[in-house]
Amino acid sequence: MTPKQVIFKKVSRDKSVAVYLAKRDFVDHCDFVDPVDGVVVIDPTQLKGRKVYVMLSCTFRYGRQDMDVMGVAFRRDLFLVTRQVYPELQDKEKLTHTKIQQKLLRKLGDNAFPFFFEFPDNLPCSVSLQPGPLDEGKKCAVEFEVKAFCGEAQDEKIDKQSSVRLTIRKIQFSPENTELAPAAEMTFEFLMSEKPLQVKLSLQKETFYHGEPLKANVEITNSSSRNIKDISLSVEQVTNVVLYSNDKYVKSVAKEETDDSVPSGTTLKKEYTLHPLLAYNKDRRGIALDGRLKHEDTNLASSSIVKQEVLKEVQGMLVSYKVQAGVLSGFCGVPDDMVFEDFKRDYLKGVVYGDDDESPAEL
């Protein structure tokens, strides 16, 4: 018995148009991005001669949607494309690109019409800053949305009663690089001590995935006359808001504090395990997330991979990670360009509820 395919469905308030999507997470594989494919179902009696359009948009929002300071709106459309699906401009067979579209068209009948979008190379991935418990309104985020609507023309004002919108996510994935093992080494000299303290911090690999523990190796050679104690390690998330404000947020998303000591003239070699998970940071304001869909959990934001010849300002927000080690008498950190990649790999399973009146359907 073959497993059933979960389909995301949402219907407009006047029942004139409905959107069906097989998934809401679309993966950026670095060399290509999963296309957005779905089906729109119409009710000709409710359309009353109007046309049906589908829009794919990418928006960066820095502040509430209604904010407008001195004529500057804190919202920018990074990408916007609209296509007419009814009346058809081509045969359905030419517009059908995937097997799930074929299956939906057979099941939903003659009033079902396919749509298909491809992401350009210069778009960022979905990312949002986690609001605080008392924050209200729209959050700072890069968001993607599929919208279907009815109208006489695509540039007229959209009637909310005859439109439907579904938030989707563009998420980052990168193949694991096992050849590169990040490492940093620093030497500290103390007053009244002839010999230095040497600290080396290394990781087993560069790429880490969501939920995967991060193992860091610390090697301390204490040739100084001081006793070293209270060794700590942390994973720092660095988020640069490069559009409008150029703000920078540095948040510790995992920390390990120990009472390990390195007396004068001794050496310590030890592996520490860190767990950078959203589960331990759910109430912290300003943590960057992999976007968020209603009724669904998410992950810490993936590291941003900016392709060549793409302006960083177009990315909205850039996220990176670094591992730092600290001791009571000195400090050693991995350089800013030594980041580990944290990606979402697991896909949605089972029946999932979406925004507002959206309900799941199974095929």
N, C-alpha and C positions, 0 to 999 in steps of 0.2 A: 504494500500500500504506500503510495507516494505521499510525502508530507504536503499539507495545504499551504498555498502561498498567501501571506497576509497582504491585503491591499488597503491603502489609506484612501478614505472617501470623505468628501465634503460637499454639501449641497447649499446653494444660495437660498436666501430666505423666501424668495418668491417661487422657488423650485424650477426656475428656468434653465439653470446650468448646474452641473455637478462635475467635480474633478476626481479622477482616480489615479493614484500613484502607487507603484510597487514598492518604493522605498523613499525615505526622506534624508538619508545620508549618502552623499556622493563623494567618492574618494579621489583626491588628487594624488596620482602615483608618480609625480614629478615629471614624467615624460608624456603623460596624458591624464585627462580627467574623465570620470564616468559621465556620460551625457544624461540629461534630464529627459526622460521619456514617460509619457502618460496618455490618458484618454479623457476627453471631455464628452459628457452626455448632455444633450439639450432636450427641452420640451418645446416643440414648434408652436404649440398653442400659447405658451407664455411669452415667446419671443416677440410676437406681433410684428414680424417683418424685420426685426433688428438683426444685426450681425453679431457673431461671437468671436472674441479675441482671447488669446492667452499671452501673458506677459511674464518674463523672467527678469528679476531685478536683484541687484546687489547694492546695499545702502550702508553707508557709515553714519552712525548717529553719535554725536558728542553732546549730550544734554537732552532735555525733554523735547518732544516733537513740536510743542507749541512755543518753544523759546525762540526769540528773535531779538538780538541785541544790535541796535544801530543798523538795522537792515541786513545783518548777517545771520542766517539761519544755521543752527548747529546740526545740519543734516546735509549729506551729499550723496547723490546717486553715482556710484562708481561704474555701474553697468545697467543698461536697460534695453530690452529688445521685446517687440510685440509682433505677434503673427496672427493672421486671421485663420480660423479653423472652420467657420461656417458663415456663409456658403463656401464649400470647398473651392480652393484655387487649383488643386490638383486631385487626382484620383487617390483614394485611400491607400491603395497598394503602394504608391510612390511615397506616401508620407509615413508608412508603417516601417519602423526600423528594427524592432525587437520582438522576440517571441511572446513576451508578456503582453505587448500591445495587440498582437494577433489574437491571443487568448481572450483578452478583454473585449475586443471588437466582436468576436463570435458570441460571447456571452451576453453583451449589452445591447446588441441589435443594431438596426439601421440608423438610430439617432446618436450613435457613438462615433467620435472623430478623434484621430490620434494627433499628438503634438510632440515635437522633438527639438531640444536645444542643446548646443554645445558651448562649453565654457571657453572664453578666450584665455590666453596664456598668462595675462597680467593681473588676474584677479586674486585677491587674498582669500584665505580660508575663513570660515566662520569663527569668530572669537567675541567674547563679551566679558565685561568686568562685573564681577559679582557684587550686587548692591548690598548695602547694610540692612539690618533688620527694620530700620525706620525709614529707609529711602522709598520714595514714591515716584511713579511715572516711569518713562522709558529709560532703560539702562544704556550705558555707553557700549556700543557693539557694532560689529560688522555682520550684517544679516542678509540672507538670501530668501527670496519669496517667489512662489508661483501664484499668479492671479489670473482667473478667468472672469470675463465680464461681457455684458451685452451692451450694444450701442449702435447708433447710426454710423459712427466713425470712431476710429481708435483714439483720437486725440480729444474727444469730448469728455465732459465731466462724468466720472463713473458713478452710477447709481448703486449704493451699498446693498439695496434689496436684490439687485440683479447681478451681484458679483460674489466671488468666493476666493479666498486666499489661503494658501498653505505655506507655512514656514518650512524651509528645507535647510540642510547644512552641507557645506563643502568642507570636508575634513582632510587633514594631511596624513600621508603615509610615506614612509621611506624604507627601502630595503636595508637590512642590517649590514653595517660595515664592520667586519670582524678583524680587519687588518690594522685599524687605527685604535690605539689604546691611549687616551689622554693622560698626561702626567705633568706635574709642575713641581719645582724644587726651589726652595728659598733658604738663605743663610742669614742668621741674626747674630749680631754682636752686641753684647751687653757691657754696660759700664762696669769697670773693676773686674772684668773677666777677660783673660788673655785669649781663650779659645771660643769658637762660635757654637751656635745651636743650628743644626741642619734639619729641615723638615721637608719630606717628600710626600706628595699626595698623588695617587694614581687611580684610574678606573680600569676595569677589565675590558671595557668597550666604550664606544661613543654613543651608540643608539640604544635607547631603552624604550619599552612600550608600556602602555597604560597597565597599571597593576603589577608591573614587574619590579621586584626589589632592586635597589641600587646598592651595589657593594663597592666600597671605597677602601683602598689600602693606604695606611698611614705608616710611614717609617720615620722615626725621630732618632737622630744621633746627638746626644747631649754631651758635648765636649766642654761646655761652659761650667762655671762654678755654681750655677743656680740649679735648683731643683724645679722641674717642670711638673705641673699637675693640672687636673681638670681639663682634659682634652675634649673638645666638642667639634661636631661636624654638622653642616647644614646644606640643604639644597635651596638655592635662591632662584626665584622666578623674577625675571627682569622684563617688564612690559613698557615699551616705548610707544606713546600715542603720537604718531608722526604727522597727523593731519590736524591743522588748526593750531594746536597748543604745544606740541613737542614735549608733553609731560613724560616723566619717567617714574615708574612705580617698581620698587624692589620689595618683594615679599618672601619671607622664609616659608616654604611649603613642607619642609621636613627637617627635623633637628634631632640630634642625638647628643646628649650631654653625659659625660662619664666622669668618674673620679680616678681614672687611670693616671699614673704618675711616671715620670722618667727622672730618676735621681741623677745627680751630676756624675758624669763619667759612664753612663749606661746607654743602652739602645733599646728602642721599642719598635716592634713590627707587629701590626695588628690589622685585621679586616673588620670594618664596621658596616652595618647594613642600615640603609635608610629607606623609608617608605613614603615617597611623594604622592599622596593620594588626596583627592577632593574630600573623601570621607572625614579626614582630619582637619579640613579647612572650610567646612560648610558655612560657618557664621562669620567668616572674615571678609570684610569689605575690600574691594579692589583686586581680588584674586582673578586672574584671567582664566576663562573657561572656554571649552570647545563649542561655544554656542549652547543654547538650551532650547529644547522643544517642550511644549506644555505636557505635563504628566509624565515626563521622561527625565531620567537622571543624565548626567554628562560627566566629563572628565576635566582635569586640568588642561589648559590650552596646549596644543602641540607647538613645538618650536617652529617659528616661521622660516620657510625656505623661500628666499627671493630669487627668482630666476634672473639670468643675465639680461641686461638692457631693460629691466623693469624698474621704474622709479619707485623708491621706497615710500614716497608720500602717497602713492596710490594704494598702498597696503592698509592704510588706516591705523593698524596697530601691529607692532612687531614684538614677538615673544621669544625669549631665549632663557636658558637655564645655566647655572654654574654651581659647582660644589666647592664649599669652603671648609677649611679646617682651622681651628683656633686653639691656642693654649693660654694658660694664665699669664705667662711671661712674654708672649709674642704672638704673631699672627701669620698664617700662611694661607693663601687663597689661590685657586685655579684662575688663570686669566679669563677676562670676559669672553674671549673668542672660543673658549673651551666649554661647549654646551653639550648637554645630552638631549637627544630627541625623544619626545614622549608622545606616542601616537595612539589613536583609537583604532583597534583592529577588529573588535567584535562587532557583529551586526545585530540588528533588531530581530528578536524572535518572539513568537506568540502574538496574541492580540494586543494591540497598543492603541490607546485612545489619544486623540490629537486635540487641536484647538476647538474651543467653543462647542458647536453642535456636531462636530465631526465624529463619525462613528466608523468602526472597523468593519471590513467585509472580508470574506474568505472565498478563495477560488479552489 
